[in-house]
Amino acid sequence: VQLQASGGGLVQAGGSLRLSCAASGLSFSRYNVAWFRQAPGEERLFVAAIRWSGGNTYLADSVKGRFTISRDNVKDTVYLQMNSLKPEDTAVYYCAARAGGSYSAGAEDYTYWGQGTEVTVSS
């Protein structure tokens, strides 16, 4: 099983990035997928999640109105569209997957993790 996160980079405040999480080696359409982020010296925090069907999405309060999560089960990929980026969004972003059930904001509930993609927002 592999989750490959990509799309990070350096962007100015107010800019946009789209992160991708491509999955292989699992029945992707059966998995709930989430994005977490971790800034240097801080704990890993929940950002967004999407249910296996794509019908329900969940966003942390800090990103509501700016970020959108979506998925393409044909391409086995989940996307995180990030708009109106702020310096405080700077972090390494990780995607994670858990089978069945509902979404969870707890990192400990996810079975598979991508390697992370770095996002830096300059002021």
Contacts in CASP RR format, 6 or more apart in sequence:
PFRMAT RR
TARGET T0000
AUTHOR 0000-0000-0000
METHOD contacts of the structure
MODEL  1
VQLQASGGGLVQAGGSLRLSCAASGLSFSRYNVAWFRQAPGEERLFVAAI
RWSGGNTYLADSVKGRFTISRDNVKDTVYLQMNSLKPEDTAVYYCAARAG
GSYSAGAEDYTYWGQGTEVTVSS
1 23 0 8 1.000
1 24 0 8 1.000
1 25 0 8 1.000
1 26 0 8 1.000
1 112 0 8 1.000
2 23 0 8 1.000
2 24 0 8 1.000
2 25 0 8 1.000
2 114 0 8 1.000
3 21 0 8 1.000
3 22 0 8 1.000
3 23 0 8 1.000
3 95 0 8 1.000
3 96 0 8 1.000
3 97 0 8 1.000
3 112 0 8 1.000
3 113 0 8 1.000
3 114 0 8 1.000
3 115 0 8 1.000
4 21 0 8 1.000
4 22 0 8 1.000
4 23 0 8 1.000
4 24 0 8 1.000
4 114 0 8 1.000
4 115 0 8 1.000
5 19 0 8 1.000
5 20 0 8 1.000
5 21 0 8 1.000
5 93 0 8 1.000
5 94 0 8 1.000
5 95 0 8 1.000
5 114 0 8 1.000
5 115 0 8 1.000
5 116 0 8 1.000
5 117 0 8 1.000
6 19 0 8 1.000
6 20 0 8 1.000
6 22 0 8 1.000
6 117 0 8 1.000
7 17 0 8 1.000
7 18 0 8 1.000
7 19 0 8 1.000
7 20 0 8 1.000
7 117 0 8 1.000
8 17 0 8 1.000
8 19 0 8 1.000
8 93 0 8 1.000
8 117 0 8 1.000
8 118 0 8 1.000
8 119 0 8 1.000
9 17 0 8 1.000
9 117 0 8 1.000
9 118 0 8 1.000
9 119 0 8 1.000
9 120 0 8 1.000
10 120 0 8 1.000
10 121 0 8 1.000
10 122 0 8 1.000
11 17 0 8 1.000
11 85 0 8 1.000
11 119 0 8 1.000
11 120 0 8 1.000
11 121 0 8 1.000
11 122 0 8 1.000
12 121 0 8 1.000
12 122 0 8 1.000
13 85 0 8 1.000
13 86 0 8 1.000
13 87 0 8 1.000
13 121 0 8 1.000
13 122 0 8 1.000
13 123 0 8 1.000
14 83 0 8 1.000
14 84 0 8 1.000
14 85 0 8 1.000
14 86 0 8 1.000
14 121 0 8 1.000
15 83 0 8 1.000
15 84 0 8 1.000
15 85 0 8 1.000
15 121 0 8 1.000
16 81 0 8 1.000
16 82 0 8 1.000
16 83 0 8 1.000
16 84 0 8 1.000
16 85 0 8 1.000
17 82 0 8 1.000
17 85 0 8 1.000
17 119 0 8 1.000
18 79 0 8 1.000
18 80 0 8 1.000
18 81 0 8 1.000
18 82 0 8 1.000
19 35 0 8 1.000
19 79 0 8 1.000
19 80 0 8 1.000
19 82 0 8 1.000
19 93 0 8 1.000
19 95 0 8 1.000
19 117 0 8 1.000
19 119 0 8 1.000
20 77 0 8 1.000
20 78 0 8 1.000
20 79 0 8 1.000
21 33 0 8 1.000
21 35 0 8 1.000
21 77 0 8 1.000
21 78 0 8 1.000
21 79 0 8 1.000
21 80 0 8 1.000
21 95 0 8 1.000
21 114 0 8 1.000
22 75 0 8 1.000
22 76 0 8 1.000
22 77 0 8 1.000
23 31 0 8 1.000
23 33 0 8 1.000
23 76 0 8 1.000
23 77 0 8 1.000
23 78 0 8 1.000
23 97 0 8 1.000
23 112 0 8 1.000
24 76 0 8 1.000
26 97 0 8 1.000
26 112 0 8 1.000
28 73 0 8 1.000
28 76 0 8 1.000
28 97 0 8 1.000
29 52 0 8 1.000
29 53 0 8 1.000
29 73 0 8 1.000
30 52 0 8 1.000
30 99 0 8 1.000
30 100 0 8 1.000
31 52 0 8 1.000
31 97 0 8 1.000
31 98 0 8 1.000
31 99 0 8 1.000
31 100 0 8 1.000
31 112 0 8 1.000
32 49 0 8 1.000
32 50 0 8 1.000
32 51 0 8 1.000
32 52 0 8 1.000
32 97 0 8 1.000
32 98 0 8 1.000
32 99 0 8 1.000
32 100 0 8 1.000
32 101 0 8 1.000
32 102 0 8 1.000
32 103 0 8 1.000
32 104 0 8 1.000
33 49 0 8 1.000
33 50 0 8 1.000
33 71 0 8 1.000
33 78 0 8 1.000
33 95 0 8 1.000
33 96 0 8 1.000
33 97 0 8 1.000
34 46 0 8 1.000
34 47 0 8 1.000
34 48 0 8 1.000
34 49 0 8 1.000
34 50 0 8 1.000
34 95 0 8 1.000
34 96 0 8 1.000
34 97 0 8 1.000
34 98 0 8 1.000
34 103 0 8 1.000
34 104 0 8 1.000
34 105 0 8 1.000
34 110 0 8 1.000
35 47 0 8 1.000
35 48 0 8 1.000
35 49 0 8 1.000
35 69 0 8 1.000
35 78 0 8 1.000
35 80 0 8 1.000
35 93 0 8 1.000
35 94 0 8 1.000
35 95 0 8 1.000
35 96 0 8 1.000
36 44 0 8 1.000
36 45 0 8 1.000
36 46 0 8 1.000
36 47 0 8 1.000
36 93 0 8 1.000
36 94 0 8 1.000
36 95 0 8 1.000
36 96 0 8 1.000
36 107 0 8 1.000
37 44 0 8 1.000
37 45 0 8 1.000
37 47 0 8 1.000
37 89 0 8 1.000
37 91 0 8 1.000
37 92 0 8 1.000
37 93 0 8 1.000
37 94 0 8 1.000
37 119 0 8 1.000
38 44 0 8 1.000
38 45 0 8 1.000
38 91 0 8 1.000
38 92 0 8 1.000
38 94 0 8 1.000
39 90 0 8 1.000
39 91 0 8 1.000
39 92 0 8 1.000
42 91 0 8 1.000
44 94 0 8 1.000
44 107 0 8 1.000
45 60 0 8 1.000
46 60 0 8 1.000
46 105 0 8 1.000
46 106 0 8 1.000
46 107 0 8 1.000
47 59 0 8 1.000
47 60 0 8 1.000
47 63 0 8 1.000
47 67 0 8 1.000
47 80 0 8 1.000
47 93 0 8 1.000
48 57 0 8 1.000
48 58 0 8 1.000
48 59 0 8 1.000
48 60 0 8 1.000
48 63 0 8 1.000
48 67 0 8 1.000
48 68 0 8 1.000
48 69 0 8 1.000
48 80 0 8 1.000
49 57 0 8 1.000
49 58 0 8 1.000
49 69 0 8 1.000
49 103 0 8 1.000
49 104 0 8 1.000
49 105 0 8 1.000
50 56 0 8 1.000
50 57 0 8 1.000
50 58 0 8 1.000
50 69 0 8 1.000
50 70 0 8 1.000
50 71 0 8 1.000
50 78 0 8 1.000
50 103 0 8 1.000
51 57 0 8 1.000
51 102 0 8 1.000
51 103 0 8 1.000
52 100 0 8 1.000
54 70 0 8 1.000
54 71 0 8 1.000
54 73 0 8 1.000
56 103 0 8 1.000
57 68 0 8 1.000
57 69 0 8 1.000
57 70 0 8 1.000
58 103 0 8 1.000
58 105 0 8 1.000
59 65 0 8 1.000
59 67 0 8 1.000
59 69 0 8 1.000
60 105 0 8 1.000
62 88 0 8 1.000
63 82 0 8 1.000
63 89 0 8 1.000
65 84 0 8 1.000
66 82 0 8 1.000
66 83 0 8 1.000
66 84 0 8 1.000
66 85 0 8 1.000
67 80 0 8 1.000
67 81 0 8 1.000
67 82 0 8 1.000
67 83 0 8 1.000
68 80 0 8 1.000
68 81 0 8 1.000
68 83 0 8 1.000
69 78 0 8 1.000
69 79 0 8 1.000
69 80 0 8 1.000
69 81 0 8 1.000
70 78 0 8 1.000
70 79 0 8 1.000
70 81 0 8 1.000
71 77 0 8 1.000
71 78 0 8 1.000
71 79 0 8 1.000
72 78 0 8 1.000
72 79 0 8 1.000
78 95 0 8 1.000
80 93 0 8 1.000
80 95 0 8 1.000
82 89 0 8 1.000
82 119 0 8 1.000
85 119 0 8 1.000
85 121 0 8 1.000
86 121 0 8 1.000
87 121 0 8 1.000
87 122 0 8 1.000
87 123 0 8 1.000
88 121 0 8 1.000
89 119 0 8 1.000
89 121 0 8 1.000
90 119 0 8 1.000
90 120 0 8 1.000
90 121 0 8 1.000
91 118 0 8 1.000
91 119 0 8 1.000
92 116 0 8 1.000
92 117 0 8 1.000
92 118 0 8 1.000
92 119 0 8 1.000
93 116 0 8 1.000
93 117 0 8 1.000
93 118 0 8 1.000
93 119 0 8 1.000
94 113 0 8 1.000
94 114 0 8 1.000
94 115 0 8 1.000
94 116 0 8 1.000
95 113 0 8 1.000
95 114 0 8 1.000
95 116 0 8 1.000
96 107 0 8 1.000
96 110 0 8 1.000
96 111 0 8 1.000
96 112 0 8 1.000
96 113 0 8 1.000
96 114 0 8 1.000
97 110 0 8 1.000
97 111 0 8 1.000
97 112 0 8 1.000
98 104 0 8 1.000
98 109 0 8 1.000
98 110 0 8 1.000
98 111 0 8 1.000
98 112 0 8 1.000
99 111 0 8 1.000
104 110 0 8 1.000
END
